[in-house]
Amino acid sequence: MIGQLLYWITTGLLIPVVALLLVFLLRALALVGSSVATALERRRYGEQIDAVLKRKAPAEADFAALSLPKSAPLAGTIAELAALGGVPVHARRILSELEIHHDRSVSTARILSRTGPMLGLMGTLIPLGPALMGLAEGDLASLAENMLVAFATTVIGLLIGAIGFSVQQSRQRWAAQDMARAEFIASVAAEEKD
């Protein structure tokens, strides 16, 4: 009786797991698109920022002259830090806000990289019960159908995890780069005030 109840519960989870896998796959593909757009945008304005930051005398750095796109999280941070004039308490707040923004941008990729393979594993294991029952009853069509679902969900789950992991690595690298740039600008602003 308990075994039958568990069997019904697990087989009932197959449709929600497959639906979630499809939703996560669409979200992963959208994440790839937005990450490619962000990478191209960062390449355009990254060289401009680095040219300003590599000036030998920090006082020569003209951060106000940078023409960064409004969508760049670093744009608002640079504007705030340059206008701040080196107040350390406010600079820490601004840097913390940038860090929180980047943590939010990484969180979706982190969730996909972890839950995609878990859902794929669930989608693999759930159809194995009916597949084994089909094998025991000699129903090879049921066995083949359930094994097809099992393997397809595994592949989709691993694909979601791979996309999530790749995007997570890229966004963490961008976050570290932005934080390093923003901290340098904050220290330059503090020196200018002194």
Backbone as a ProteinNet text record, in pm:
[ID]
protein_1_A
[PRIMARY]
MIGQLLYWITTGLLIPVVALLLVFLLRALALVGSSVATALERRRYGEQIDAVLKRKAPAEADFAALSLPKSAPLAGTIAELAALGGVPVHARRILSELEIHHDRSVSTARILSRTGPMLGLMGTLIPLGPALMGLAEGDLASLAENMLVAFATTVIGLLIGAIGFSVQQSRQRWAAQDMARAEFIASVAAEEKD
[TERTIARY]
82.3	0	86.8	189.1	276.5	359.6	407.1	484.2	401.5	275.5	186.3	161.3	144.8	123.2	245.1	363.9	486.2	502.1	464.8	471.4	380.1	257.8	164	216.6	272.8	325.1	439.6	533.8	649.4	610.1	520.7	479.7	399.5	328.2	255.1	346.3	469.7	565.9	630.8	614.2	681.8	640.4	511.4	465.4	516.2	505.4	562.8	713.6	785.6	931.2	963.9	895	920.1	881.9	770.4	728.8	834.3	883.9	988.3	1116.1	1150.5	1268.6	1253	1135.3	1112	1117.6	1058.7	1064.3	1208.5	1283.5	1422.9	1507.5	1475.7	1549.7	1527.3	1401.7	1373.2	1444.6	1444.3	1512.2	1663.6	1719	1862.4	1898.2	1814.4	1840.8	1829.4	1731.4	1718.9	1841.2	1891.5	2009.2	2132.7	2143.4	2255	2247.3	2126.1	2109.1	2145.2	2097.8	2128.8	2277.1	2338.7	2481.8	2566.9	2527.9	2601.5	2589.2	2467.6	2448.7	2531.1	2533.9	2612.8	2761.4	2806.4	2948.7	2989.5	2905.1	2937.1	2938.8	2843	2837	2959.9	2997.3	3113.3	3242.3	3250.2	3370	3382.8	3267.2	3269.9	3314.5	3255.8	3289.6	3404.5	3443.8	3552.7	3686	3714.4	3840.3	3844.2	3729.5	3720.8	3748.9	3691.2	3714.3	3860	3914.3	4052.5	4151.1	4122.2	4210.4	4213.6	4099.2	4093.9	4162.7	4141.3	4196.4	4347.8	4404.8	4547.4	4632.4	4572.5	4649.9	4748.1	4866.7	4969.8	4932.3	4878.4	4838.7	4688.6	4644.7	4501.4	4421.3	4482.8	4409.7	4372.8	4447.2	4418	4297.4	4252.7	4141	4012.2	3953.9	3829.8	3713.7	3655.1	3547.5	3417.8	3401.2	3278.6	3272.7	3390.4	3394.6	3358.4	3349.8	3314.8	3170.5	3149.5	3012.5	2970.3	2922.3	2881.4	2731.5	2688.1	2543.9	2474	2353.1	2276.8	2251	2248.6	2220.8	2339.2	2458.4	2576.4	2569.6	2579.3	2571.4	2685.3	2796.8	2911.7	2891.6	2804.7	2783.9	2733.8	2628.3	2574.7	2672.4	2745.6	2843.4	2954.5	3005.7	3113	3063.7	2944.4	2889.8	2874.3	2822.2	2803.6	2937.4	3033.5	3163.7	3239.4	3231.2	3300.9	3239	3106.5	3038.7	3050.3	3082.3	3084.2	3194.4	3308	3418.5	3490.5	3481.6	3564	3513.3	3384.4	3332.2	3332.4	3419	3437.7	3311.5	3228.1	3107	3013.4	2994.3	2905.8	2968.3	3099.3	3166.3	3146	3155.1	3130.7	2987.6	2892.1	2751.6	2733.2	2793.1	2781.2	2844.8	2961	3026.9	2944.7	2882	2796.4	2675.8	2618	2504.1	2543.9	2664.3	2713	2732.5	2787.5	2808.8	2675.5	2574.8	2441.8	2380.8	2398.3	2346.1	2408.9	2539.5	2606.9	2566.9	2547.1	2504.4	2367.8	2278.8	2147.1	2159.8	2252.6	2267.2	2325.8	2401.2	2461.4	2363.5	2268.3	2183	2099.4	2046.8	1966.9	2051.2	2171.8	2261.1	2299.3	2320.3	2355.5	2240.3	2118.9	2001.7	1989.1	2005.4	1994.9	2104.1	2224.4	2335	2315.9	2241.4	2220.9	2090.7	1983.5	1854.3	1832.1	1896.5	1880.4	1919.8	2040.8	2077.5	1992.2	1947.3	1860.2	1728.5	1670.1	1544.5	1567.5	1682.1	1714.4	1725.5	1785.6	1796.1	1658.4	1574.7	1438.1	1364.6	1381.3	1317.3	1371.9	1491.8	1549.7	1494.7	1489.6	1451	1301	1218.6	1073	1024.4	1064.3	1014.5	1075.1	1179.6	1239.8	1144.7	1062.4	964.8	868.1	797.5	709.5	783.9	909	985.7	1014.6	1050.7	1077.4	949.5	838.1	710.1	674.8	701.4	676.3	764.5	889.4	981.1	931.9	885.5	836.2	712.7	630	507.3	530.4	651.8	681.1	636.1	603.2	556.9	678.3	738.7	859.8	833.4	713.6	679.5	678.8	620.3	618.8	760.7	840.9	980.3	1055.2	1041.6	1112.8	1066.3	936.1	881.8	933.1	931.4	977.6	1127.9	1204.4	1348.9	1382.5	1302.7	1322.4	1302.8	1196.3	1171.4	1285.9	1331.5	1438.6	1566.2	1605.5	1729.1	1714.5	1598.7	1577.8	1583.3	1521.3	1524.3	1664.6	1741.9	1880.9	1959.8	1947.2	2023.1	1980.4	1850.4	1800.7	1848.7	1842.1	1888.6	2036.8	2117.4	2261.1	2290.1	2213.2	2229.9	2198.6	2089.7	2053.8	2165.3	2216.2	2324.9	2450.5	2483.9	2604.1	2590.3	2473.1	2449.2	2456.2	2388.4	2389.5	2528.9	2608.8	2745	2831.1	2820.6	2900.8	2865.9	2736.9	2693.6	2734.4	2723.3	2762.2	2910.2	2995.3	3138.7	3166.4	3101	3121.2	3076.6	2958	2905.1	2984.7	3038.7	3123.5	3253	3306.1	3427.3	3397.8	3281.5	3243.2	3223.5	3164.1	3142.1	3274.9	3369.9	3501.4	3570.6	3557.5	3619.3	3555.5	3422.8	3352.9	3386	3395.3	3428.1	3569.2	3663.3	3800.5	3805.2	3734.1	3729.9	3665.5	3552.2	3480.9	3562.7	3633.3	3716.7	3832.1	3887.7	3994.8	3942.1	3825.7	3766.4	3734.4	3685.7	3657.2	3784.6	3894.4	4020.6	4075.6	4057.4	4101.7	4021.2	3889.9	3804.7	3845.2	3882.6	3924.9	4057.1	4150.3	4278	4259.1	4168.9	4143.8	4088	4008.9	3950.7	4058.6	4157.2	4265.8	4357
-119.9	0	126.5	131	248	259.7	145.8	147	197.1	156.6	202.8	353.1	402.4	545.5	626.1	579.3	647.4	644.8	535	523.3	626	640.4	738.8	881.1	908.6	1043.5	1074.9	981.1	1007.7	1017.3	930.4	940.2	1067.5	1114	1240	1361.3	1346.4	1457	1472.8	1375.6	1380.7	1502.7	1529.3	1642.2	1775.1	1800.5	1926.8	1938.2	1827.2	1831.3	1863.9	1801.3	1829.2	1973.7	2021.6	2160.4	2257.4	2230.3	2316.5	2312.8	2195.3	2185.9	2272.1	2270.7	2352.6	2501.3	2540.7	2680.9	2722.2	2636.7	2667.6	2672	2587	2590	2722.4	2767.5	2897.1	3010	3002.8	3105.2	3100.9	2982.3	2969.9	3027.8	3003	3057.9	3210.3	3263.2	3409.5	3466.5	3394	3437.7	3441.7	3345.5	3345.6	3468.8	3498.5	3616.1	3745.2	3760.8	3884.3	3891.2	3777.6	3777.6	3812.1	3765.2	3801	3951	4005.8	4150.3	4229.5	4184.2	4250.8	4242.7	4126.8	4110.5	4206.7	4220.7	4313.2	4457.4	4490.8	4626.5	4654.1	4556.9	4573.6	4587.9	4518.8	4529.8	4671.4	4731	4866.2	4969.5	4965.5	5070.1	5031.7	4904.6	4862	4925.1	4932.8	4993.1	5140.8	5207	5349	5371	5287.8	5299.8	5271.3	5164	5127.2	5235.6	5303.1	5410.5	5523.9	5555.1	5660.8	5614.9	5487.9	5437.9	5417.5	5403	5375.7	5502.3	5617.7	5741.5	5736.2	5790.1	5781.3	5861.1	5978.3	6060.7	6046.1	5993.1	5974	6102.6	6216.6	6343.2	6374.8	6316.8	6340	6261.4	6165.4	6080	6161.4	6173.2	6250.1	6151.3	6112.8	6014.5	6072.3	6202.4	6264.8	6260	6251.6	6249.6	6113.1	6011.9	5878.5	5877.7	5822.8	5812.3	5665.8	5625.6	5487.1	5473.9	5358.2	5338.5	5335.9	5385.9	5392.1	5253.3	5151	5015.4	4954.2	5011.2	4957.6	4988.6	4887	4914	5002.6	4996.5	5076.7	5224.3	5256.5	5395.9	5480.1	5433.9	5508.3	5515.3	5406.8	5402.4	5503	5507.6	5602.3	5745	5773.3	5908.9	5947.5	5856.1	5885.4	5903.8	5817.1	5826.3	5951.9	5987.4	6107.4	6233.4	6233.7	6350.3	6355.6	6244.4	6233.6	6317.2	6318.9	6396.4	6327.9	6197.9	6124.2	6110.2	6107.1	6080.5	5929.5	5875.2	5729.9	5651.6	5705.3	5632.5	5615.4	5722.3	5713.8	5629.1	5635	5553.1	5405	5365.5	5225.4	5184.8	5274.9	5245.1	5224.7	5311.2	5301.8	5172.1	5137.8	5013	4891.5	4898.6	4787.9	4771.5	4882.7	4874.4	4809.8	4843	4780	4630.1	4593.7	4452.9	4377.7	4438.3	4377.2	4361.2	4462.9	4454.1	4336.2	4321.8	4211.7	4076.5	4071.1	3945.9	3904	4001.2	3971.7	3921.7	3980.8	3939.6	3799.6	3756.4	3623	3518.3	3560.7	3464	3377.1	3433.4	3352.6	3242.4	3278.5	3178.8	3072.9	3115.5	3021.5	2923.6	2974	2887.4	2787.2	2834.2	2744.1	2637.8	2677.2	2580.3	2470.4	2499.4	2397.6	2320.6	2389.3	2320.4	2248	2293.7	2225.4	2078.5	2046.5	1905.6	1827.1	1894.3	1824.3	1784.7	1878.9	1846.6	1740.8	1747.9	1645.9	1507.6	1501.4	1372.9	1322.2	1413.4	1372.1	1321.5	1393.5	1351.9	1220.6	1184.2	1055	943.2	967.1	861.2	832.5	933.5	913.1	814	826.9	731.5	591.5	574.9	442.1	343.1	390.9	302.3	242.1	328.1	272.8	191.6	229.3	153.9	12.9	0.8	-131.1	-214.7	-147.8	-221.2	-271.1	-185.8	-227.4	-343.8	-341.2	-451.5	-579.7	-569.2	-687.7	-746.1	-660	-705.9	-741.7	-717.7	-748.7	-641	-522.7	-411.4	-327.4	-367.3	-299	-157.4	-130.4	4.6	101.9	58.4	141.6	162	58	67.2	169.3	159.9	250.5	395	414.9	550.5	613.7	538.4	591.8	615.9	529.4	550.3	673.9	698.2	816.7	943.4	946.4	1060.7	1075.1	963.3	966.7	1026.6	982.1	1033.4	1178.7	1213.4	1351.3	1449.7	1414.9	1506.3	1519.1	1413.2	1420.5	1519.7	1507.9	1595.8	1741.2	1765.7	1902.8	1959.4	1880.2	1925.7	1960.6	1877.2	1904.6	2027	2045.1	2163.3	2291	2288.4	2403.6	2431.8	2326.7	2343.8	2400.3	2353.1	2401.9	2549	2585.6	2726.1	2812.9	2768.6	2844.9	2862.8	2755.9	2762.8	2856.9	2849.3	2935.8	3082.7	3111.2	3250	3299	3212.6	3249.5	3287.9	3210	3240.2	3374.3	3398.5	3525.5	3642.9	3630.6	3742.6	3765	3661.3	3680.7	3752.8	3720.6	3788.4	3936.1	3964.1	4102.9	4178.4	4111.6	4175.5	4210.4	4118.4	4145.3	4260.9	4264	4371.2	4505.8	4509.7	4633.9	4680.6	4585.3	4622.4	4679.9	4620.3	4671.7	4812.6	4834.5	4967.6	5069	5030.5	5122.7	5155	5056.5	5082.2	5175.6	5159.9	5250.3	5392.9	5406.2	5538.9	5600.8	5520.6	5571	5618.5	5545	5586.9	5712.9	5726	5847.4	5967.2	5946.7	6056.4	6096.8	5999.8	6031.1	6107.5	6070.4	6142.1	6284.8	6304.2	6438.1	6528.3	6471.3	6552.8	6597.8	6507.9	6541.3	6640.2
0	0	0	89.5	96.6	-30.6	-79.7	-203.9	-320.6	-327	-434.1	-423	-300.5	-278.3	-322.7	-286	-328.3	-479.9	-540.8	-686.8	-752.7	-701.3	-758	-740.3	-623.2	-598.8	-694.5	-707.6	-793.6	-940.6	-985.9	-1126.9	-1150.9	-1048.5	-1060.9	-1070.1	-1025	-1031.4	-1168.9	-1256.5	-1385.9	-1467.7	-1477	-1558.7	-1502.2	-1369.6	-1319.2	-1340.5	-1327.6	-1347.8	-1492.9	-1586.7	-1728.5	-1761.1	-1705.3	-1728.8	-1673.9	-1554.6	-1497.4	-1580.6	-1630.8	-1716.7	-1841.5	-1901.2	-2020.3	-1987.1	-1873.7	-1831.8	-1805.1	-1735.5	-1705.4	-1832.2	-1928.7	-2055.2	-2127.5	-2131	-2193.5	-2119.5	-1987.9	-1907.1	-1931.7	-1946	-1972.5	-2108.9	-2209.1	-2342.5	-2342.3	-2267.6	-2255.1	-2182.9	-2085.9	-2010.9	-2100.3	-2190.6	-2286	-2374.6	-2424.4	-2509.2	-2438	-2315.3	-2241.5	-2206.4	-2180.1	-2147.7	-2268.7	-2385.2	-2507.7	-2532.8	-2516.1	-2534.6	-2433.3	-2309.2	-2205.6	-2237.3	-2285.1	-2318.7	-2430.3	-2532.1	-2641.3	-2592	-2506.2	-2450.8	-2363.8	-2281.8	-2194	-2274.9	-2384.7	-2468.8	-2525.3	-2561.4	-2617.6	-2515	-2395.4	-2300.1	-2206.7	-2202.7	-2113.9	-2149	-2277.9	-2322	-2285.1	-2296.8	-2263.7	-2114.1	-2028.7	-1884.3	-1851.3	-1908.9	-1879.4	-1923	-2035.6	-2081.3	-1978.9	-1919.4	-1817.5	-1689.9	-1651.4	-1526.1	-1530.7	-1650.1	-1661.4	-1669.2	-1651.2	-1648.5	-1532.6	-1554	-1449.4	-1326.2	-1344.4	-1229.2	-1209.7	-1096.3	-1074.5	-1088.7	-1060	-1070.2	-1215.2	-1310.9	-1453.1	-1500.7	-1423.9	-1466.1	-1467.7	-1585	-1600	-1613.6	-1500.3	-1500.5	-1555.9	-1544.6	-1594.7	-1747.3	-1811.9	-1958.6	-2016.8	-1932.2	-1982.3	-2030.3	-2148.3	-2200.1	-2194.5	-2077.8	-2057.7	-2081	-2131.7	-2148.1	-2013.1	-2009	-1883.4	-1825.9	-1911.6	-1864.6	-1790.4	-1806.5	-1740.1	-1590.9	-1505	-1361	-1311.4	-1380.6	-1341.1	-1372.4	-1468.4	-1508.3	-1392.1	-1326.9	-1213.5	-1098.2	-1075.9	-966.8	-990.4	-1113.5	-1144.9	-1127.8	-1177.3	-1164.8	-1017.9	-937.6	-795.1	-724.5	-752.1	-685.5	-727.1	-854.8	-901.8	-841.7	-827.5	-771	-619.5	-558.6	-413.1	-350.3	-415.1	-360.8	-246.8	-235.6	-141.7	-0.6	21.8	156.1	175.3	262.8	271.3	305.7	393.5	434.1	315.2	240.7	123.9	13	-0.1	-101.6	-72.7	54.9	90.6	58.8	84.1	52.9	-97.3	-176.6	-322.4	-372.3	-318	-357.3	-315.7	-199.8	-154.5	-245.1	-291.1	-382.7	-515.2	-563.2	-686.4	-665.5	-551	-520.1	-511.1	-450	-440.4	-579	-664	-801.2	-874.8	-861.7	-930.7	-871.5	-741.2	-679.7	-732.5	-752.6	-809.9	-953.5	-1029.7	-1170	-1182	-1081.4	-1082.4	-1028.5	-945.8	-875.1	-969.2	-1077.1	-1170.5	-1232.4	-1275.1	-1334.1	-1230.6	-1106.6	-999.8	-975.5	-973.9	-953.7	-1067.4	-1189.9	-1305	-1302.8	-1263.8	-1265.7	-1162.1	-1056.9	-953.4	-970.8	-1004.4	-1011.6	-1143.3	-1251	-1379.4	-1373.1	-1326	-1314.4	-1214.4	-1107.4	-1011.1	-1075.4	-1149.2	-1217.8	-1325.1	-1392.1	-1491.8	-1430.2	-1311.3	-1241.2	-1199.3	-1149.4	-1114.7	-1238.6	-1349.7	-1474.1	-1527.4	-1484.2	-1522.7	-1436.3	-1306.9	-1214.2	-1213.8	-1231.3	-1224.9	-1330.6	-1457.5	-1557.8	-1546.1	-1465.7	-1454.3	-1387	-1292.7	-1228.1	-1329.5	-1407.6	-1510.6	-1616.7	-1646.4	-1745.2	-1694.7	-1568.7	-1511.5	-1502.3	-1472.3	-1470.4	-1609.7	-1710.6	-1848.5	-1888.9	-1842.7	-1871.5	-1805.7	-1680.8	-1609.1	-1677	-1735	-1801.6	-1947.8	-1997.1	-2136.9	-2233.2	-2183.1	-2266.2	-2307.3	-2419.2	-2463.5	-2513.1	-2562.3	-2608.5	-2489.9	-2378.1	-2257.5	-2204.8	-2209	-2165.1	-2249.6	-2380.8	-2471.1	-2452	-2437.8	-2420.5	-2291.6	-2183.1	-2054.9	-2053.9	-2119.7	-2126.4	-2211.1	-2314.9	-2397.5	-2314.1	-2232.4	-2144.1	-2043.9	-1989.3	-1889.6	-1947.8	-2065.5	-2124.4	-2170.2	-2224.1	-2270.1	-2154	-2041.5	-1927.2	-1868.9	-1875.7	-1828.9	-1912.2	-2041.7	-2131.4	-2113.2	-2105.7	-2088.5	-1954.4	-1848.7	-1717.5	-1717.2	-1782.2	-1789.4	-1875.6	-1982.3	-2067.4	-1987.9	-1912.4	-1829	-1728.5	-1665.1	-1568.7	-1632.5	-1752.2	-1820.9	-1858.5	-1909.4	-1944.2	-1818.7	-1713.8	-1589.4	-1534	-1535.8	-1483.3	-1566.4	-1699.3	-1786.9	-1767	-1762.7	-1743.1	-1603.8	-1504.9	-1368.9	-1364.2	-1429.5	-1429.7	-1497.1	-1609.7	-1680.9	-1595.5	-1536.5	-1457.4	-1329.6	-1270.6	-1153.2	-1191.8	-1308.1	-1356.2	-1383.8	-1444.2	-1469	-1337.6	-1240	-1109.7	-1044	-1048.8	-989.3	-1060.7	-1192.1	-1270.3	-1236.2	-1228.5	-1194.7	-1053.8	-960.2	-822.2	-814.3	-886	-885.3	-943.6	-1052.5	-1114	-1019.5	-960.2	-871.4	-746.8	-691	-573	-607.1	-726.8	-768.7	-782.1	-843.2	-860.1	-724.6	-630.6	-495.4	-428	-445.6	-382.3	-449.8	-581.7	-651.9	-603	-587.8	-540	-398.4	-315.6	-179.4	-179	-268.6	-278	-325	-420	-472.1	-364.8	-274.2	-166.2	-68.8	-45	46.9	-19.3
[MASK]
++++++++++++++++++++++++++++++++++++++++++++++++++++++++++++++++++++++++++++++++++++++++++++++++++++++++++++++++++++++++++++++++++++++++++++++++++++++++++++++++++++++++++++++++++++++++++++++++++

